[in-house]
Amino acid sequence: MPSVALIVNGGQITYDEALKNVAQGRELIVFKGSGRAADVIAAAWEKSQTEDPRIAEIVRWGKITLFDVVEGPEKLATLIRQSLWRQTQ
């Protein structure tokens, strides 16, 4: 079944969960502006660099889409629908 992983805020466990989702080929929608782990991953994705090996692996191999939290729920719903639809094609 098509699926996406939502990365919102989070701490140390979030990095492990993100890595597991990347290993399964699942797209990550990272909520930029939600804080902590999500913002660290978003910044590493935008700069294409990080010193943390876990984050480097997430950025290197992950199918990452950034979602700015100020964009609102309608934009998020559209983003999720588009991602799930692409997976069925």
PDB file of N, CA, C and O in Angstrom, chain B, residues numbered from 101:
ATOM      1  N   MET B 101       0.833  -1.181   0.000  1.00  0.00           N
ATOM      2  CA  MET B 101       0.000   0.000   0.000  1.00  0.00           C
ATOM      3  C   MET B 101       0.880   1.247   0.000  1.00  0.00           C
ATOM      4  O   MET B 101       1.925   1.270   0.649  1.00  0.00           O
ATOM      5  N   PRO B 102       0.468   2.262  -0.712  1.00  0.00           N
ATOM      6  CA  PRO B 102       1.207   3.525  -0.695  1.00  0.00           C
ATOM      7  C   PRO B 102       1.175   4.130   0.701  1.00  0.00           C
ATOM      8  O   PRO B 102       0.183   4.014   1.420  1.00  0.00           O
ATOM      9  N   SER B 103       2.278   4.778   1.076  1.00  0.00           N
ATOM     10  CA  SER B 103       2.328   5.434   2.380  1.00  0.00           C
ATOM     11  C   SER B 103       3.405   6.508   2.379  1.00  0.00           C
ATOM     12  O   SER B 103       4.317   6.494   1.552  1.00  0.00           O
ATOM     13  N   VAL B 104       3.284   7.436   3.318  1.00  0.00           N
ATOM     14  CA  VAL B 104       4.295   8.467   3.556  1.00  0.00           C
ATOM     15  C   VAL B 104       4.531   8.540   5.052  1.00  0.00           C
ATOM     16  O   VAL B 104       3.678   8.141   5.846  1.00  0.00           O
ATOM     17  N   ALA B 105       5.688   9.050   5.431  1.00  0.00           N
ATOM     18  CA  ALA B 105       5.995   9.274   6.838  1.00  0.00           C
ATOM     19  C   ALA B 105       6.018  10.773   7.072  1.00  0.00           C
ATOM     20  O   ALA B 105       6.621  11.522   6.304  1.00  0.00           O
ATOM     21  N   LEU B 106       5.363  11.201   8.128  1.00  0.00           N
ATOM     22  CA  LEU B 106       5.341  12.610   8.498  1.00  0.00           C
ATOM     23  C   LEU B 106       6.323  12.831   9.639  1.00  0.00           C
ATOM     24  O   LEU B 106       6.224  12.188  10.684  1.00  0.00           O
ATOM     25  N   ILE B 107       7.267  13.737   9.439  1.00  0.00           N
ATOM     26  CA  ILE B 107       8.261  14.058  10.455  1.00  0.00           C
ATOM     27  C   ILE B 107       7.910  15.429  11.011  1.00  0.00           C
ATOM     28  O   ILE B 107       8.103  16.454  10.357  1.00  0.00           O
ATOM     29  N   VAL B 108       7.388  15.425  12.238  1.00  0.00           N
ATOM     30  CA  VAL B 108       6.948  16.655  12.894  1.00  0.00           C
ATOM     31  C   VAL B 108       7.655  16.747  14.239  1.00  0.00           C
ATOM     32  O   VAL B 108       7.503  15.871  15.090  1.00  0.00           O
ATOM     33  N   ASN B 109       8.434  17.820  14.427  1.00  0.00           N
ATOM     34  CA  ASN B 109       9.152  18.023  15.678  1.00  0.00           C
ATOM     35  C   ASN B 109      10.001  16.791  15.952  1.00  0.00           C
ATOM     36  O   ASN B 109      10.727  16.353  15.059  1.00  0.00           O
ATOM     37  N   GLY B 110       9.942  16.227  17.121  1.00  0.00           N
ATOM     38  CA  GLY B 110      10.632  14.968  17.416  1.00  0.00           C
ATOM     39  C   GLY B 110      11.988  15.134  18.049  1.00  0.00           C
ATOM     40  O   GLY B 110      12.571  16.218  18.060  1.00  0.00           O
ATOM     41  N   GLY B 111      12.478  14.017  18.583  1.00  0.00           N
ATOM     42  CA  GLY B 111      13.773  13.972  19.252  1.00  0.00           C
ATOM     43  C   GLY B 111      14.625  12.859  18.684  1.00  0.00           C
ATOM     44  O   GLY B 111      14.561  12.568  17.490  1.00  0.00           O
ATOM     45  N   GLN B 112      15.416  12.241  19.526  1.00  0.00           N
ATOM     46  CA  GLN B 112      16.363  11.219  19.080  1.00  0.00           C
ATOM     47  C   GLN B 112      15.677  10.025  18.410  1.00  0.00           C
ATOM     48  O   GLN B 112      16.193   9.501  17.422  1.00  0.00           O
ATOM     49  N   ILE B 113      14.554   9.596  18.915  1.00  0.00           N
ATOM     50  CA  ILE B 113      13.843   8.453  18.326  1.00  0.00           C
ATOM     51  C   ILE B 113      13.381   8.779  16.913  1.00  0.00           C
ATOM     52  O   ILE B 113      13.304   7.890  16.065  1.00  0.00           O
ATOM     53  N   THR B 114      13.077  10.033  16.656  1.00  0.00           N
ATOM     54  CA  THR B 114      12.622  10.451  15.327  1.00  0.00           C
ATOM     55  C   THR B 114      13.670  10.168  14.259  1.00  0.00           C
ATOM     56  O   THR B 114      13.324   9.766  13.149  1.00  0.00           O
ATOM     57  N   TYR B 115      14.946  10.373  14.578  1.00  0.00           N
ATOM     58  CA  TYR B 115      16.000  10.088  13.601  1.00  0.00           C
ATOM     59  C   TYR B 115      16.020   8.600  13.253  1.00  0.00           C
ATOM     60  O   TYR B 115      16.159   8.237  12.085  1.00  0.00           O
ATOM     61  N   ASP B 116      15.881   7.744  14.260  1.00  0.00           N
ATOM     62  CA  ASP B 116      15.853   6.298  14.004  1.00  0.00           C
ATOM     63  C   ASP B 116      14.637   5.916  13.172  1.00  0.00           C
ATOM     64  O   ASP B 116      14.741   5.109  12.249  1.00  0.00           O
ATOM     65  N   GLU B 117      13.490   6.491  13.497  1.00  0.00           N
ATOM     66  CA  GLU B 117      12.268   6.206  12.735  1.00  0.00           C
ATOM     67  C   GLU B 117      12.402   6.696  11.290  1.00  0.00           C
ATOM     68  O   GLU B 117      11.978   6.015  10.357  1.00  0.00           O
ATOM     69  N   ALA B 118      12.991   7.871  11.115  1.00  0.00           N
ATOM     70  CA  ALA B 118      13.195   8.401   9.763  1.00  0.00           C
ATOM     71  C   ALA B 118      14.105   7.470   8.967  1.00  0.00           C
ATOM     72  O   ALA B 118      13.834   7.189   7.799  1.00  0.00           O
ATOM     73  N   LEU B 119      15.176   6.991   9.587  1.00  0.00           N
ATOM     74  CA  LEU B 119      16.084   6.059   8.910  1.00  0.00           C
ATOM     75  C   LEU B 119      15.367   4.776   8.508  1.00  0.00           C
ATOM     76  O   LEU B 119      15.588   4.266   7.410  1.00  0.00           O
ATOM     77  N   LYS B 120      14.522   4.256   9.372  1.00  0.00           N
ATOM     78  CA  LYS B 120      13.770   3.039   9.046  1.00  0.00           C
ATOM     79  C   LYS B 120      12.830   3.285   7.876  1.00  0.00           C
ATOM     80  O   LYS B 120      12.687   2.426   7.005  1.00  0.00           O
ATOM     81  N   ASN B 121      12.194   4.436   7.846  1.00  0.00           N
ATOM     82  CA  ASN B 121      11.305   4.764   6.732  1.00  0.00           C
ATOM     83  C   ASN B 121      12.079   4.943   5.434  1.00  0.00           C
ATOM     84  O   ASN B 121      11.618   4.516   4.375  1.00  0.00           O
ATOM     85  N   VAL B 122      13.241   5.565   5.504  1.00  0.00           N
ATOM     86  CA  VAL B 122      14.098   5.716   4.324  1.00  0.00           C
ATOM     87  C   VAL B 122      14.517   4.348   3.803  1.00  0.00           C
ATOM     88  O   VAL B 122      14.498   4.109   2.595  1.00  0.00           O
ATOM     89  N   ALA B 123      14.893   3.457   4.699  1.00  0.00           N
ATOM     90  CA  ALA B 123      15.312   2.104   4.300  1.00  0.00           C
ATOM     91  C   ALA B 123      14.193   1.356   3.595  1.00  0.00           C
ATOM     92  O   ALA B 123      14.455   0.503   2.747  1.00  0.00           O
ATOM     93  N   GLN B 124      12.957   1.666   3.934  1.00  0.00           N
ATOM     94  CA  GLN B 124      11.811   1.019   3.301  1.00  0.00           C
ATOM     95  C   GLN B 124      11.375   1.747   2.032  1.00  0.00           C
ATOM     96  O   GLN B 124      10.415   1.337   1.379  1.00  0.00           O
ATOM     97  N   GLY B 125      12.073   2.822   1.684  1.00  0.00           N
ATOM     98  CA  GLY B 125      11.765   3.555   0.461  1.00  0.00           C
ATOM     99  C   GLY B 125      10.577   4.494   0.583  1.00  0.00           C
ATOM    100  O   GLY B 125      10.039   4.952  -0.425  1.00  0.00           O
ATOM    101  N   ARG B 126      10.174   4.777   1.790  1.00  0.00           N
ATOM    102  CA  ARG B 126       9.000   5.615   2.026  1.00  0.00           C
ATOM    103  C   ARG B 126       9.388   7.082   1.939  1.00  0.00           C
ATOM    104  O   ARG B 126      10.443   7.483   2.432  1.00  0.00           O
ATOM    105  N   GLU B 127       8.540   7.873   1.316  1.00  0.00           N
ATOM    106  CA  GLU B 127       8.758   9.316   1.257  1.00  0.00           C
ATOM    107  C   GLU B 127       8.579   9.917   2.646  1.00  0.00           C
ATOM    108  O   GLU B 127       7.695   9.517   3.403  1.00  0.00           O
ATOM    109  N   LEU B 128       9.437  10.886   2.966  1.00  0.00           N
ATOM    110  CA  LEU B 128       9.330  11.626   4.221  1.00  0.00           C
ATOM    111  C   LEU B 128       8.809  13.017   3.925  1.00  0.00           C
ATOM    112  O   LEU B 128       9.379  13.733   3.102  1.00  0.00           O
ATOM    113  N   ILE B 129       7.743  13.401   4.582  1.00  0.00           N
ATOM    114  CA  ILE B 129       7.299  14.787   4.533  1.00  0.00           C
ATOM    115  C   ILE B 129       7.747  15.402   5.853  1.00  0.00           C
ATOM    116  O   ILE B 129       7.247  15.055   6.923  1.00  0.00           O
ATOM    117  N   VAL B 130       8.696  16.319   5.751  1.00  0.00           N
ATOM    118  CA  VAL B 130       9.316  16.919   6.925  1.00  0.00           C
ATOM    119  C   VAL B 130       8.702  18.296   7.151  1.00  0.00           C
ATOM    120  O   VAL B 130       8.747  19.161   6.275  1.00  0.00           O
ATOM    121  N   PHE B 131       8.129  18.487   8.338  1.00  0.00           N
ATOM    122  CA  PHE B 131       7.448  19.725   8.680  1.00  0.00           C
ATOM    123  C   PHE B 131       8.466  20.770   9.128  1.00  0.00           C
ATOM    124  O   PHE B 131       8.849  20.826  10.297  1.00  0.00           O
ATOM    125  N   LYS B 132       8.890  21.588   8.184  1.00  0.00           N
ATOM    126  CA  LYS B 132       9.843  22.656   8.468  1.00  0.00           C
ATOM    127  C   LYS B 132       9.159  23.717   9.323  1.00  0.00           C
ATOM    128  O   LYS B 132       8.082  24.209   8.987  1.00  0.00           O
ATOM    129  N   GLY B 133       9.803  24.055  10.430  1.00  0.00           N
ATOM    130  CA  GLY B 133       9.237  25.048  11.332  1.00  0.00           C
ATOM    131  C   GLY B 133       8.509  24.441  12.515  1.00  0.00           C
ATOM    132  O   GLY B 133       7.972  25.162  13.355  1.00  0.00           O
ATOM    133  N   SER B 134       8.488  23.096  12.584  1.00  0.00           N
ATOM    134  CA  SER B 134       7.812  22.440  13.712  1.00  0.00           C
ATOM    135  C   SER B 134       8.755  22.209  14.892  1.00  0.00           C
ATOM    136  O   SER B 134       8.317  21.862  15.988  1.00  0.00           O
ATOM    137  N   GLY B 135      10.043  22.402  14.658  1.00  0.00           N
ATOM    138  CA  GLY B 135      11.009  22.297  15.746  1.00  0.00           C
ATOM    139  C   GLY B 135      11.843  21.032  15.721  1.00  0.00           C
ATOM    140  O   GLY B 135      11.583  20.095  14.967  1.00  0.00           O
ATOM    141  N   ARG B 136      12.842  21.041  16.562  1.00  0.00           N
ATOM    142  CA  ARG B 136      13.725  19.935  16.893  1.00  0.00           C
ATOM    143  C   ARG B 136      14.163  19.082  15.695  1.00  0.00           C
ATOM    144  O   ARG B 136      14.710  19.619  14.732  1.00  0.00           O
ATOM    145  N   ALA B 137      13.937  17.791  15.739  1.00  0.00           N
ATOM    146  CA  ALA B 137      14.470  16.878  14.722  1.00  0.00           C
ATOM    147  C   ALA B 137      13.998  17.252  13.313  1.00  0.00           C
ATOM    148  O   ALA B 137      14.778  17.204  12.363  1.00  0.00           O
ATOM    149  N   ALA B 138      12.741  17.619  13.183  1.00  0.00           N
ATOM    150  CA  ALA B 138      12.225  17.985  11.857  1.00  0.00           C
ATOM    151  C   ALA B 138      12.992  19.167  11.282  1.00  0.00           C
ATOM    152  O   ALA B 138      13.322  19.172  10.096  1.00  0.00           O
ATOM    153  N   ASP B 139      13.274  20.155  12.097  1.00  0.00           N
ATOM    154  CA  ASP B 139      14.009  21.329  11.608  1.00  0.00           C
ATOM    155  C   ASP B 139      15.466  21.009  11.313  1.00  0.00           C
ATOM    156  O   ASP B 139      16.052  21.585  10.396  1.00  0.00           O
ATOM    157  N   VAL B 140      16.054  20.100  12.075  1.00  0.00           N
ATOM    158  CA  VAL B 140      17.439  19.688  11.810  1.00  0.00           C
ATOM    159  C   VAL B 140      17.511  18.963  10.462  1.00  0.00           C
ATOM    160  O   VAL B 140      18.405  19.227   9.657  1.00  0.00           O
ATOM    161  N   ILE B 141      16.583  18.064  10.226  1.00  0.00           N
ATOM    162  CA  ILE B 141      16.546  17.333   8.949  1.00  0.00           C
ATOM    163  C   ILE B 141      16.274  18.300   7.804  1.00  0.00           C
ATOM    164  O   ILE B 141      16.912  18.209   6.755  1.00  0.00           O
ATOM    165  N   ALA B 142      15.336  19.224   7.991  1.00  0.00           N
ATOM    166  CA  ALA B 142      15.020  20.203   6.940  1.00  0.00           C
ATOM    167  C   ALA B 142      16.236  21.063   6.602  1.00  0.00           C
ATOM    168  O   ALA B 142      16.517  21.305   5.428  1.00  0.00           O
ATOM    169  N   ALA B 143      16.949  21.521   7.613  1.00  0.00           N
ATOM    170  CA  ALA B 143      18.133  22.357   7.374  1.00  0.00           C
ATOM    171  C   ALA B 143      19.219  21.567   6.659  1.00  0.00           C
ATOM    172  O   ALA B 143      19.870  22.089   5.753  1.00  0.00           O
ATOM    173  N   ALA B 144      19.421  20.321   7.052  1.00  0.00           N
ATOM    174  CA  ALA B 144      20.431  19.485   6.387  1.00  0.00           C
ATOM    175  C   ALA B 144      20.039  19.236   4.936  1.00  0.00           C
ATOM    176  O   ALA B 144      20.899  19.222   4.056  1.00  0.00           O
ATOM    177  N   TRP B 145      18.758  19.042   4.681  1.00  0.00           N
ATOM    178  CA  TRP B 145      18.265  18.812   3.309  1.00  0.00           C
ATOM    179  C   TRP B 145      18.504  20.053   2.449  1.00  0.00           C
ATOM    180  O   TRP B 145      18.962  19.950   1.311  1.00  0.00           O
ATOM    181  N   GLU B 146      18.195  21.212   2.995  1.00  0.00           N
ATOM    182  CA  GLU B 146      18.354  22.456   2.234  1.00  0.00           C
ATOM    183  C   GLU B 146      19.820  22.778   1.972  1.00  0.00           C
ATOM    184  O   GLU B 146      20.157  23.302   0.911  1.00  0.00           O
ATOM    185  N   LYS B 147      20.700  22.469   2.932  1.00  0.00           N
ATOM    186  CA  LYS B 147      22.125  22.781   2.785  1.00  0.00           C
ATOM    187  C   LYS B 147      22.913  21.623   2.185  1.00  0.00           C
ATOM    188  O   LYS B 147      24.071  21.792   1.803  1.00  0.00           O
ATOM    189  N   SER B 148      22.292  20.443   2.099  1.00  0.00           N
ATOM    190  CA  SER B 148      22.953  19.226   1.621  1.00  0.00           C
ATOM    191  C   SER B 148      24.212  18.911   2.427  1.00  0.00           C
ATOM    192  O   SER B 148      25.196  18.411   1.881  1.00  0.00           O
ATOM    193  N   GLN B 149      24.175  19.205   3.721  1.00  0.00           N
ATOM    194  CA  GLN B 149      25.325  18.881   4.562  1.00  0.00           C
ATOM    195  C   GLN B 149      24.915  18.777   6.021  1.00  0.00           C
ATOM    196  O   GLN B 149      24.000  19.458   6.485  1.00  0.00           O
ATOM    197  N   THR B 150      25.615  17.911   6.724  1.00  0.00           N
ATOM    198  CA  THR B 150      25.445  17.756   8.165  1.00  0.00           C
ATOM    199  C   THR B 150      26.621  16.951   8.693  1.00  0.00           C
ATOM    200  O   THR B 150      27.244  16.193   7.948  1.00  0.00           O
ATOM    201  N   GLU B 151      26.918  17.108   9.943  1.00  0.00           N
ATOM    202  CA  GLU B 151      28.004  16.337  10.544  1.00  0.00           C
ATOM    203  C   GLU B 151      27.493  15.067  11.216  1.00  0.00           C
ATOM    204  O   GLU B 151      28.286  14.181  11.538  1.00  0.00           O
ATOM    205  N   ASP B 152      26.196  14.964  11.431  1.00  0.00           N
ATOM    206  CA  ASP B 152      25.606  13.798  12.086  1.00  0.00           C
ATOM    207  C   ASP B 152      25.422  12.686  11.042  1.00  0.00           C
ATOM    208  O   ASP B 152      24.706  12.889  10.061  1.00  0.00           O
ATOM    209  N   PRO B 153      26.048  11.521  11.229  1.00  0.00           N
ATOM    210  CA  PRO B 153      25.959  10.467  10.225  1.00  0.00           C
ATOM    211  C   PRO B 153      24.537   9.947   9.995  1.00  0.00           C
ATOM    212  O   PRO B 153      24.211   9.544   8.878  1.00  0.00           O
ATOM    213  N   ARG B 154      23.691   9.947  11.020  1.00  0.00           N
ATOM    214  CA  ARG B 154      22.308   9.494  10.826  1.00  0.00           C
ATOM    215  C   ARG B 154      21.561  10.455   9.921  1.00  0.00           C
ATOM    216  O   ARG B 154      20.849  10.040   9.006  1.00  0.00           O
ATOM    217  N   ILE B 155      21.729  11.734  10.182  1.00  0.00           N
ATOM    218  CA  ILE B 155      21.042  12.736   9.368  1.00  0.00           C
ATOM    219  C   ILE B 155      21.599  12.736   7.950  1.00  0.00           C
ATOM    220  O   ILE B 155      20.849  12.898   6.988  1.00  0.00           O
ATOM    221  N   ALA B 156      22.912  12.555   7.816  1.00  0.00           N
ATOM    222  CA  ALA B 156      23.520  12.480   6.485  1.00  0.00           C
ATOM    223  C   ALA B 156      22.917  11.337   5.677  1.00  0.00           C
ATOM    224  O   ALA B 156      22.665  11.488   4.481  1.00  0.00           O
ATOM    225  N   GLU B 157      22.685  10.201   6.319  1.00  0.00           N
ATOM    226  CA  GLU B 157      22.090   9.055   5.628  1.00  0.00           C
ATOM    227  C   GLU B 157      20.638   9.348   5.239  1.00  0.00           C
ATOM    228  O   GLU B 157      20.206   8.995   4.142  1.00  0.00           O
ATOM    229  N   ILE B 158      19.896   9.981   6.124  1.00  0.00           N
ATOM    230  CA  ILE B 158      18.509  10.353   5.812  1.00  0.00           C
ATOM    231  C   ILE B 158      18.470  11.268   4.601  1.00  0.00           C
ATOM    232  O   ILE B 158      17.677  11.067   3.681  1.00  0.00           O
ATOM    233  N   VAL B 159      19.336  12.280   4.609  1.00  0.00           N
ATOM    234  CA  VAL B 159      19.363  13.251   3.510  1.00  0.00           C
ATOM    235  C   VAL B 159      19.875  12.617   2.221  1.00  0.00           C
ATOM    236  O   VAL B 159      19.362  12.904   1.140  1.00  0.00           O
ATOM    237  N   ARG B 160      20.882  11.759   2.332  1.00  0.00           N
ATOM    238  CA  ARG B 160      21.479  11.139   1.146  1.00  0.00           C
ATOM    239  C   ARG B 160      20.508  10.201   0.445  1.00  0.00           C
ATOM    240  O   ARG B 160      20.393  10.233  -0.781  1.00  0.00           O
ATOM    241  N   TRP B 161      19.809   9.368   1.204  1.00  0.00           N
ATOM    242  CA  TRP B 161      18.988   8.315   0.610  1.00  0.00           C
ATOM    243  C   TRP B 161      17.492   8.584   0.648  1.00  0.00           C
ATOM    244  O   TRP B 161      16.718   7.904  -0.025  1.00  0.00           O
ATOM    245  N   GLY B 162      17.085   9.571   1.433  1.00  0.00           N
ATOM    246  CA  GLY B 162      15.656   9.803   1.626  1.00  0.00           C
ATOM    247  C   GLY B 162      14.982  10.510   0.468  1.00  0.00           C
ATOM    248  O   GLY B 162      15.572  11.343  -0.220  1.00  0.00           O
ATOM    249  N   LYS B 163      13.732  10.149   0.280  1.00  0.00           N
ATOM    250  CA  LYS B 163      12.845  10.881  -0.637  1.00  0.00           C
ATOM    251  C   LYS B 163      12.146  11.912   0.249  1.00  0.00           C
ATOM    252  O   LYS B 163      11.114  11.630   0.858  1.00  0.00           O
ATOM    253  N   ILE B 164      12.722  13.097   0.308  1.00  0.00           N
ATOM    254  CA  ILE B 164      12.278  14.100   1.268  1.00  0.00           C
ATOM    255  C   ILE B 164      11.532  15.223   0.571  1.00  0.00           C
ATOM    256  O   ILE B 164      11.971  15.749  -0.451  1.00  0.00           O
ATOM    257  N   THR B 165      10.396  15.574   1.148  1.00  0.00           N
ATOM    258  CA  THR B 165       9.643  16.750   0.732  1.00  0.00           C
ATOM    259  C   THR B 165       9.484  17.621   1.970  1.00  0.00           C
ATOM    260  O   THR B 165       9.041  17.153   3.020  1.00  0.00           O
ATOM    261  N   LEU B 166       9.847  18.891   1.837  1.00  0.00           N
ATOM    262  CA  LEU B 166       9.683  19.808   2.954  1.00  0.00           C
ATOM    263  C   LEU B 166       8.301  20.439   2.890  1.00  0.00           C
ATOM    264  O   LEU B 166       7.818  20.817   1.823  1.00  0.00           O
ATOM    265  N   PHE B 167       7.680  20.545   4.052  1.00  0.00           N
ATOM    266  CA  PHE B 167       6.392  21.217   4.176  1.00  0.00           C
ATOM    267  C   PHE B 167       6.540  22.288   5.239  1.00  0.00           C
ATOM    268  O   PHE B 167       6.806  21.981   6.401  1.00  0.00           O
ATOM    269  N   ASP B 168       6.370  23.542   4.849  1.00  0.00           N
ATOM    270  CA  ASP B 168       6.469  24.653   5.800  1.00  0.00           C
ATOM    271  C   ASP B 168       5.155  24.734   6.572  1.00  0.00           C
ATOM    272  O   ASP B 168       4.079  24.818   5.980  1.00  0.00           O
ATOM    273  N   VAL B 169       5.255  24.708   7.885  1.00  0.00           N
ATOM    274  CA  VAL B 169       4.053  24.654   8.718  1.00  0.00           C
ATOM    275  C   VAL B 169       3.117  25.840   8.519  1.00  0.00           C
ATOM    276  O   VAL B 169       1.935  25.744   8.849  1.00  0.00           O
ATOM    277  N   VAL B 170       3.606  26.944   7.995  1.00  0.00           N
ATOM    278  CA  VAL B 170       2.742  28.112   7.781  1.00  0.00           C
ATOM    279  C   VAL B 170       1.836  27.940   6.557  1.00  0.00           C
ATOM    280  O   VAL B 170       0.943  28.757   6.331  1.00  0.00           O
ATOM    281  N   GLU B 171       2.055  26.895   5.775  1.00  0.00           N
ATOM    282  CA  GLU B 171       1.284  26.720   4.541  1.00  0.00           C
ATOM    283  C   GLU B 171      -0.134  26.213   4.774  1.00  0.00           C
ATOM    284  O   GLU B 171      -0.986  26.362   3.898  1.00  0.00           O
ATOM    285  N   GLY B 172      -0.402  25.628   5.910  1.00  0.00           N
ATOM    286  CA  GLY B 172      -1.766  25.265   6.243  1.00  0.00           C
ATOM    287  C   GLY B 172      -2.178  23.860   5.857  1.00  0.00           C
ATOM    288  O   GLY B 172      -1.499  23.192   5.077  1.00  0.00           O
ATOM    289  N   PRO B 173      -3.304  23.415   6.413  1.00  0.00           N
ATOM    290  CA  PRO B 173      -3.744  22.026   6.242  1.00  0.00           C
ATOM    291  C   PRO B 173      -4.173  21.667   4.827  1.00  0.00           C
ATOM    292  O   PRO B 173      -3.989  20.524   4.409  1.00  0.00           O
ATOM    293  N   GLU B 174      -4.735  22.601   4.083  1.00  0.00           N
ATOM    294  CA  GLU B 174      -5.167  22.285   2.720  1.00  0.00           C
ATOM    295  C   GLU B 174      -3.960  21.923   1.844  1.00  0.00           C
ATOM    296  O   GLU B 174      -4.004  20.970   1.067  1.00  0.00           O
ATOM    297  N   LYS B 175      -2.899  22.694   1.986  1.00  0.00           N
ATOM    298  CA  LYS B 175      -1.673  22.427   1.224  1.00  0.00           C
ATOM    299  C   LYS B 175      -1.075  21.080   1.637  1.00  0.00           C
ATOM    300  O   LYS B 175      -0.587  20.334   0.788  1.00  0.00           O
ATOM    301  N   LEU B 176      -1.110  20.766   2.926  1.00  0.00           N
ATOM    302  CA  LEU B 176      -0.604  19.477   3.394  1.00  0.00           C
ATOM    303  C   LEU B 176      -1.427  18.329   2.814  1.00  0.00           C
ATOM    304  O   LEU B 176      -0.866  17.343   2.336  1.00  0.00           O
ATOM    305  N   ALA B 177      -2.736  18.450   2.853  1.00  0.00           N
ATOM    306  CA  ALA B 177      -3.608  17.401   2.312  1.00  0.00           C
ATOM    307  C   ALA B 177      -3.316  17.168   0.828  1.00  0.00           C
ATOM    308  O   ALA B 177      -3.271  16.026   0.372  1.00  0.00           O
ATOM    309  N   THR B 178      -3.119  18.245   0.089  1.00  0.00           N
ATOM    310  CA  THR B 178      -2.790  18.126  -1.337  1.00  0.00           C
ATOM    311  C   THR B 178      -1.449  17.431  -1.522  1.00  0.00           C
ATOM    312  O   THR B 178      -1.307  16.566  -2.386  1.00  0.00           O
ATOM    313  N   LEU B 179      -0.476  17.803  -0.721  1.00  0.00           N
ATOM    314  CA  LEU B 179       0.856  17.199  -0.797  1.00  0.00           C
ATOM    315  C   LEU B 179       0.799  15.698  -0.531  1.00  0.00           C
ATOM    316  O   LEU B 179       1.415  14.915  -1.254  1.00  0.00           O
ATOM    317  N   ILE B 180       0.069  15.297   0.494  1.00  0.00           N
ATOM    318  CA  ILE B 180      -0.055  13.874   0.820  1.00  0.00           C
ATOM    319  C   ILE B 180      -0.776  13.130  -0.299  1.00  0.00           C
ATOM    320  O   ILE B 180      -0.342  12.054  -0.708  1.00  0.00           O
ATOM    321  N   ARG B 181      -1.871  13.694  -0.793  1.00  0.00           N
ATOM    322  CA  ARG B 181      -2.594  13.042  -1.902  1.00  0.00           C
ATOM    323  C   ARG B 181      -1.697  12.864  -3.128  1.00  0.00           C
ATOM    324  O   ARG B 181      -1.705  11.805  -3.756  1.00  0.00           O
ATOM    325  N   GLN B 182      -0.925  13.899  -3.468  1.00  0.00           N
ATOM    326  CA  GLN B 182      -0.030  13.813  -4.620  1.00  0.00           C
ATOM    327  C   GLN B 182       1.018  12.721  -4.427  1.00  0.00           C
ATOM    328  O   GLN B 182       1.310  11.959  -5.349  1.00  0.00           O
ATOM    329  N   SER B 183       1.575  12.653  -3.237  1.00  0.00           N
ATOM    330  CA  SER B 183       2.586  11.635  -2.959  1.00  0.00           C
ATOM    331  C   SER B 183       2.002  10.236  -3.080  1.00  0.00           C
ATOM    332  O   SER B 183       2.598   9.364  -3.713  1.00  0.00           O
ATOM    333  N   LEU B 184       0.855  10.021  -2.484  1.00  0.00           N
ATOM    334  CA  LEU B 184       0.221   8.700  -2.543  1.00  0.00           C
ATOM    335  C   LEU B 184      -0.173   8.344  -3.975  1.00  0.00           C
ATOM    336  O   LEU B 184      -0.032   7.192  -4.386  1.00  0.00           O
ATOM    337  N   TRP B 185      -0.666   9.324  -4.737  1.00  0.00           N
ATOM    338  CA  TRP B 185      -1.042   9.064  -6.122  1.00  0.00           C
ATOM    339  C   TRP B 185       0.175   8.684  -6.967  1.00  0.00           C
ATOM    340  O   TRP B 185       0.102   7.758  -7.775  1.00  0.00           O
ATOM    341  N   ARG B 186       1.300   9.397  -6.785  1.00  0.00           N
ATOM    342  CA  ARG B 186       2.528   9.081  -7.535  1.00  0.00           C
ATOM    343  C   ARG B 186       2.947   7.621  -7.289  1.00  0.00           C
ATOM    344  O   ARG B 186       3.444   6.954  -8.197  1.00  0.00           O
ATOM    345  N   GLN B 187       2.750   7.148  -6.093  1.00  0.00           N
ATOM    346  CA  GLN B 187       3.159   5.785  -5.757  1.00  0.00           C
ATOM    347  C   GLN B 187       2.310   4.718  -6.447  1.00  0.00           C
ATOM    348  O   GLN B 187       2.731   3.568  -6.572  1.00  0.00           O
ATOM    349  N   THR B 188       1.136   5.094  -6.885  1.00  0.00           N
ATOM    350  CA  THR B 188       0.267   4.124  -7.561  1.00  0.00           C
ATOM    351  C   THR B 188       0.486   4.110  -9.057  1.00  0.00           C
ATOM    352  O   THR B 188      -0.051   3.247  -9.752  1.00  0.00           O
ATOM    353  N   GLN B 189       1.260   5.041  -9.561  1.00  0.00           N
ATOM    354  CA  GLN B 189       1.484   5.125 -11.023  1.00  0.00           C
ATOM    355  C   GLN B 189       2.653   4.270 -11.456  1.00  0.00           C
ATOM    356  O   GLN B 189       2.978   4.223 -12.643  1.00  0.00           O
TER     357      GLN B 189
END
